[in-house]
Each structure stands twice: as C-alpha cells, then as structure tokens.
Amino acid sequence: SIITPCYNAEKYLAQTIESVLSQTCQDWEMLIVDDCSSDGSAQIIEEYSRKDSRIKYQKIEKNLGISGNTNICFGMATGDYIGLFDHDDILHPSVLFESMKKICDEGADYVYCDEATFQSPDINDLIVLHFKPDYSKDNLRANNYICHFSVFARELLQSTELFRSAYDGSQ
C-alpha cells in the first residue's frame, strides 16, 4: 500500500501518480487523501482513480495536516507493507520491485532508498543526490536520512500511536 497525503499538489500530482503506474511491480494500491486542497488536485485524483481501481481517493473536509492526513491513508491501506510517498515525489520504475525483493530475500521489515532532488523536470537541474548509508542508530539520531521512499511492515505501526502532528515534517 502506497500512502500519499495530498494538499494543493496540482502542479506535481499527475507525474507522481504516473510514476506509480509505471512500476515494474504492479501488485500495489495507492491511497491518496486530499487535505482540503483548493486547487485542481481533486479532479486529477478522481480521473486517475476512475481509470485504475488500485488508486483509492478520499477528500477530507477539515485540514488535519500531514500527520493526520497520513493516518487516514494508513487506515485505508490493506497491504501488509506500507510505502510512505509524498504528493510531489516520483519513483524510479523499479523501486517497488527492489523494495519487495529486499523484504522477501532478507525478511526486512523496513526498507528505505537513496533519493535525488531536482529543480525542474530537466535532469540537469539536480539539486541534491542523497546516497543513504546503511542503518546506523547514532547517525539517524543526528540526521533523518531514512525519509523518502520508505516501506515498512504494517505491524510496526499498528502497535504505535501512528503519526503525530507534533512531528509534522518528520513523521
């Protein structure tokens, strides 16, 4: 289950959804909760959800912030693994396959990947390449390097308070 909280994401949303549709691993569901957007986000999501039943959409009437919105997405998810995905991110076509391969081959309950940040659709407008290290408790305490794209076993979150608004931005 790929959970995607959304707020005024019209500029990037089609590219975000297309990157999920382009995955080599096609066994997924994408849950998008729109947190009172005032732009054209709802129309974009509704159009994609009509075309592909794996895309599930809910619009909420009260702005709950990214943590509250993410919790609603999590409540809609049916998968054994949850992928955290922002409304302005783009996945490489093999990310879901590689994540599930790691889970199946090594029994991982949490997987994260490298990321790149661009200023525009032009690959030459690269801002940052973030090659992430192996897990290190000390490093993680100093630098939230595991951020996007992350996949974890559902059971890891079921025993917690889920996402809390006091930590918005670093859920």
N, C-alpha and C positions, 0 to 999 in steps of 0.2 A: 504494500500500500504506500503510495507516494502522497504525502500530505502537504498541501500548499495553501497557506494562508494568503489572502489576497486583499490589497487595498489600493485603489486607484492605480492599477497596473496596466492600463490600456496600451501604453507605449511598448511594453515587452511581452505581454501575455501570449500572443499568438506564437512567437518564437519559443517561449517557454514550453507551451503545450506541444508544439511540433517536435521539440527535442525529445519529449517523452514518447510521442507516437513513432519516432524514428529509431527507437531502441531495438537492438538485435534480439534481446529477450522480450517477448511480447506478453508474458504472463504477469500482468500488473493491473492495478487500479489506481486512478488518480483522483484524489478528493480535494476539491477546491472550495473553500469557504470565503465568501466575499464579505468583508467587514465594512458595510455601508459605503461602498465606493460611489463617488459622484461622477465618474467618467464613464466610458463605454465598456468597462470590464465585464459587466453582467451579460451584455449582448455577445461578446466574444466567447465567454464560457458556455453560455446557453447553446450557441451554434455548435461548438465542438462536442458538447455532451449529447446533442441530438444525433450527431454523426457517429459517435463511438460510445457504446454503453459502459465502457470501462472508466469513462470520465464522469464523475458524480459532482454535482454542484449544489451548494446551499448558500443563499444570501441571508445574512442576519441583519436585523433592524437596529441593533444597538452596537456601537463601536466598542469592542472588547479588547482591542489592542492585539499585538501579535501573539502573546501567550494565550489569551482567552480564545482567540481565533484558532490557534493550533490545537488547543484542547478539543474544540468542536470537531475539527478534522480528525483527530485521533479517535473520537467517539464514533465516527462514521466508518472508520477503517475496518476491514475484515481480514486482512492479511496477517500472517504470523510474523512478518518483518515490516518495519515502518521506515520509510525514507523521508527525511526532512528536506524540503525543497522550496526555495523562495520563488515568488512570482516573477522575479526578474533574472532567474538563473537559467542556464542552458546546459543540458547534459551531453557529454560525448556519447555517440551511439552505442558504445559497449559498456557503459557504466553499470547498468543493471545486471548484465551478464557477469561482469567481473566481480561485482559485489556478491551475487548469489554463488558464484564459483568459490569465492573465499569462504563463505558461510558453509557450503556443502563440503568442501575439501578439508577445512580446518576446524569446523564446528564453531566458528566465530559467532558471538552474539552482538558484536558491534564492529562496523566497518566504516572507515572514512577514506577520502581520497584527496589527491592533490587538486588544486584549483588555479585558475587563471582569471584575471580581471582585465576587461577591455574597456576602452573609452567609446568605442563605436563598433559596428559590425565588421569593420576592417581589421583583420588580424594584425596589421602593423600598428594599430593603436593600443598595443598591450601596455597595461599599467604595471601589473604585478604577476609574476609566476610564483605560486606558493607551493613548493615541494615540501610536503609534510613529513616529519620524522616518524619512526615507529613510536608506539605509545611510551610515554615517559611521565610518570606522576609528577615529578619535580618540574619538568618543562611545562606541563599542562597547567600547573598552578601559576606560572608566570605568563603564559601565552595561550589563549584559547585557539589552538591550532586545529582542532578537530571539526569545527564548524560545518561547512557545506562540502559536498553532499555527504550525508551520513545515513547509514542504515543500521537499525538495531532491532533486536528481538522484542516483540511486543511485551513479553513477560517482564522485561527490565523496567518498563514504565508502569505496568499495572500495579506494582507494589509501591509506587511513589505518589506524590501529590500532583503529578503531571507538571505542566509548565506554569510558572508563577509570574505575575505581572511585575513583581519587584525586580525580575531579571530580564525584562524585555530587552531585546537586542543581543542577548547571550543565552537565550532559552536553554 
